[in-house]
Amino acid sequence: MATDHTGRVLSPGEVIESPPESAAQEEEWQENLNRHLICPECKEFPPNHVDEPASGDVVCGSCGLVLMSHVVDMRSEWRTFANDDQGNDDPSRVGEAANPLLNGSQLQTSIAFGDGGSRSRDLHRAQNKVIHDKGNKSLQAAYKSISSLCDNADLPSTVADMAMHLFKQSQDAKILKGKSQDAIIASCIFIAARKMSVGRTFKDIYAVTKVSKKEIGRTFKILERFFATQTTKQKRTVQGGAVMPNEEYTRTTTTTPAEVAARVCNQLSLDKNTSMIVQKFCEKVRETGVLDGRSPLSTGSACVYFVSHLMGQGKSAKEIQMTNQVSDGTIRTAYKHLWEKRNDLVEPEWLERGGDMSRLPSAGN
């Protein structure tokens, strides 16, 4: 006797139909892993959680209730435990990045003795003898001197960074054995200033470093020849963002009168309009060759003297002398040549912008 799936007895010849699909069948039981930490006070969904890694708490952002405590911070570690970290605010638990201006890998671990007794002191002394690098100590002293001299000369940090990089290259090549370190530093600052388009003359560097112009010139020529034949194999970024390009060294050019004049205008607090005309006037003087053969200092100073009177902001020769140490007699002599060619040098546009030829002092004054 045949029956179907429900137990009913089938009649002869009746076909048994397959049972219905399991649309109504219950799905297999699974554990719900979608758990949410709900604030018992606010009962907001989705929850508004705020993580506080400093305290290791998870706080409700709506009411401030602490929902979890002693949470392990899984982020990277960026805090130092050094004894000299007075404010506990040094964000460097893993140490500083390697400085390309120093020798070695700079990954040593130092042993601090503190109050550890004589045993710790002996370990500290022994380790210092092993890892102490006299070369790095002398390099750091030189870098400190470069930074101080650049600050005294009102040079930007990029010039100081470039000078440090040039000094490191010269020390690695050992091409200046027997030369005074002060002369090497002065020459590196001089080259760096020109490379970064911050023109300075030998006289300006001498005023800051107290190294004779003759000695700076000798060292400068040696370094210039060395850098011209030295090809940088890879880009090297130094402190402050200065980058030596991955190409052959290009020789520096002499300081132009326009660069000298720009610095004088800045120190004399001349307005922007007058400073721009001074720059154009220096280019006009260079093109006409009125002051050919004179130094950039005297040419730039004479141009400032000329244009400042033309634009009604006249500065005396003594005031200009205080900015770049050019004698007032030299300035007046160069101005005399400019005054004789004033009709050819002054552009009509400058007169429309407030210039007046009658304000120019005569060459005899």
Residue pairs with C-beta under 8 A, 6 or more apart in sequence:
1 9
2 9
2 10
2 16
3 9
3 10
4 10
4 16
4 17
5 19
10 16
36 45
36 46
36 47
37 47
37 49
37 58
37 67
37 68
38 44
38 45
38 47
39 47
39 48
39 60
39 62
39 63
39 65
39 67
40 65
41 60
41 63
41 65
42 48
42 60
42 62
42 63
42 65
44 62
47 60
48 60
48 61
48 62
49 58
49 59
49 60
49 61
49 67
50 58
50 59
50 60
50 61
51 57
51 58
51 59
51 71
52 58
52 59
53 71
53 73
53 75
55 69
56 69
56 70
56 71
56 72
56 73
57 66
57 68
57 69
57 71
58 66
58 67
58 68
58 69
58 71
59 65
59 66
59 67
60 66
60 67
77 93
77 94
78 91
78 92
78 93
78 94
79 88
79 90
79 91
79 92
79 93
80 90
80 91
80 92
80 93
80 95
81 93
82 90
82 112
83 112
83 114
95 107
96 106
98 105
98 106
98 107
99 106
99 239
100 168
100 236
100 237
100 238
101 139
101 143
101 164
101 165
101 168
101 238
101 239
102 136
102 139
102 140
103 133
103 135
103 136
103 139
104 133
104 136
108 131
110 124
110 127
110 131
111 120
111 123
111 124
111 127
112 120
112 124
113 120
113 121
113 123
113 124
114 120
139 167
139 168
139 171
142 164
142 167
142 181
142 185
143 164
143 167
145 185
146 160
146 163
146 164
146 167
146 185
146 188
146 189
147 160
147 164
149 185
149 186
149 189
149 208
149 209
150 156
150 157
150 159
150 160
150 163
150 189
151 160
152 208
153 189
153 200
153 204
153 205
153 208
155 189
155 193
155 198
155 200
156 196
156 198
157 239
157 240
158 196
158 240
158 241
158 242
159 189
159 192
159 193
159 196
159 198
160 189
160 192
160 240
161 238
161 239
161 240
161 241
161 242
162 192
162 195
162 196
162 238
162 242
162 244
163 185
163 188
163 189
163 191
163 192
164 188
164 238
164 239
165 236
165 238
165 242
165 244
166 188
166 191
166 192
166 223
166 227
167 184
167 185
167 188
169 227
169 230
170 176
170 184
170 188
170 223
170 226
173 226
173 230
175 222
175 223
175 226
176 184
176 219
176 222
176 223
179 219
179 222
180 211
180 215
182 209
182 210
182 211
183 211
183 215
183 216
183 218
183 219
184 219
184 223
185 209
186 205
186 206
186 209
186 211
186 215
186 216
186 219
187 216
187 219
187 220
187 223
188 223
189 200
189 205
189 208
189 209
190 200
190 202
190 205
190 216
190 220
191 220
191 223
191 224
191 227
191 252
193 199
193 200
194 200
194 252
194 253
194 255
195 252
196 242
197 259
198 259
199 255
199 256
199 259
199 260
199 263
199 296
200 255
201 255
201 260
201 295
201 296
201 297
202 213
202 216
202 217
203 213
203 297
203 324
203 325
204 324
205 211
205 216
206 212
206 213
206 216
207 325
209 216
224 251
224 252
227 249
228 248
228 249
228 251
229 249
230 249
231 247
231 248
231 249
232 244
232 245
232 246
232 247
232 249
233 246
234 246
235 243
235 244
235 245
235 246
236 243
236 244
237 243
238 244
254 296
255 296
256 282
256 286
256 296
256 300
257 282
257 285
257 286
257 291
257 296
257 299
257 300
257 303
258 278
258 279
258 282
258 283
258 286
258 300
259 296
259 300
260 296
260 297
260 299
260 300
260 301
260 324
261 278
261 279
261 282
261 300
261 301
261 303
261 304
262 275
262 278
262 279
263 323
263 324
264 300
264 301
264 304
264 320
264 323
264 324
265 274
265 275
265 278
265 304
266 275
267 323
268 304
268 308
268 315
268 319
268 320
268 323
270 278
270 304
270 308
270 313
270 315
271 313
273 311
273 353
273 354
274 307
274 308
274 311
274 313
277 307
277 310
277 311
277 350
277 353
277 355
278 303
278 304
278 307
278 308
280 347
280 350
281 303
281 306
281 307
281 345
282 299
282 300
282 303
284 345
284 347
285 291
285 299
285 303
285 338
285 345
288 341
288 344
288 345
290 337
290 338
290 341
290 345
291 298
291 299
291 302
291 334
291 337
291 338
294 334
297 324
297 326
298 326
298 330
298 331
298 334
299 334
300 324
301 320
301 321
301 323
301 324
301 326
301 330
301 331
301 334
302 331
302 334
302 335
302 338
303 338
304 315
304 320
305 315
305 317
305 320
305 331
305 335
306 335
306 338
306 339
306 342
306 360
308 314
308 315
309 315
309 359
309 360
309 361
310 346
310 350
310 355
310 356
310 357
310 359
310 360
311 350
311 353
311 354
311 355
312 354
312 356
312 359
314 359
314 361
316 328
317 328
317 331
317 332
317 335
318 328
320 326
320 328
320 331
321 327
321 328
321 331
335 363
336 363
338 345
339 360
339 362
339 363
340 363
342 357
342 360
346 355
346 357
351 357
